[in-house]
Amino acid sequence: MGRKNRKNRKSREEEEAEEAERIRKVNEEHEREMAAAEAAEVKVAKMRHGLTLRLSIKFDSLEHLRTTIAEAEASEQADTSEHIRGDVGAERRAALEDARERVAWLATAELERAMLRRQLPSLLDAIAEAEEEGVVDAAVLARARALATVLEAEPPCAEAAPVGTHGANELLRPHHIDCDAIFSPFMHCADKTTTATHDYKFWGGDSQPWRHGLDDTPVTDPTAIASEEQHKLAAEAEDKSTAGTPAHAVLLRCCGVRIDFLLALTFALNLWEWRTWEVVQYLVKPVTECEQRCRFVDLQGVRPFAGAATVFISHCWGGRWGDLVAAACASSDTRRVVWID
């Protein structure tokens, strides 16, 4: 009887030991599973950070992308104790680097847009922000500083047009523009009799390319032809440094004119029934000839109203100028800037 009890007791002890070992193994397995789950969760979180950056690079604005980068950088600093290694950490760092490059590109483009607007206060603000952030392309920043110097030497920009929209059926005279002060140098052209002293045009490819401005007849005077050739070469030399490059396209785009200026000019000189060719013949040519045949937009009274065009307008030379201006203004933003072909 005693031996049987000892045997049963030993058997119970073995069973308890086996049960304890089983429980220990179960706990160890559970701990391994918990650790694996936690590692997987960390991995997914890190992958999510990289995915968020990739999506932000593709879709977000400059400001939103900056915020996403700041959050990612803060997360990476918080993870330094984990000694991030492997493909996930490398991918996140690569995404972060790509995001920084995207910020540099977007910030550079933002500065270029400020340059196109040619508004000194906003350009100076954009330059200051670019210098503080330190990611903008150095060549673009240098061009922006040079442009700011040029704008500082120019007459101040004209008062901005009131915010609003022009009517579709009626156009009103812009009262914020001092017509007497701005257009007095042009008023002698209002009777449509003033022409340029050297009124010629150039027909490229023609055997007799130099023509008289009014009747298109060939210019035969050798002295006049030689003089016009010199003027042509001088004009081409002015644009030689940028001709055929994106910089020249930017320069031309910045020759846009505000529609409030065009509307005020049309009211002041009563150009509504003029043909578009007559505006060139009896206004643009005479007033620019007095200023070394400069672009109309470079005249002292016009330059404050110039800017980067957002609308390109083509027209036929026999069309009415008033219709052209009405088309540019009708139902448009009062601050629109146009480039007229």
Secondary structure, DSSP 8 states (H G I E B T S, - for coil): -HHHHHHHHHHHHHHHHHHHHHHHHHHHHHHHHHHHHHHHHHHHHHHHHHHHHHHHHHH--HHHHHHHHHHHHHHHHHTGGG---HHHHHHHHHHHHHHHHHHHHHHHHHHHHHHHHT-HHHHHHHHHHHHHH--S-HHHHHHHHHHHHHHHHS--------SSB--SS-----TTS-HHHHHGGGGGGTTS----SS-EEE-TTSSS-EEETTT--B---HHHHHHHHHHHHHHHHHHTTTTTSHHHHHHHHTTEEEHHHHHHHHHHHT-TT-BHHHHIIIIIHHHHHTTTT--GGGSTTTGGGEE--SEEE---TTSBHHHHHHHHHTT-BTT-EEEE-
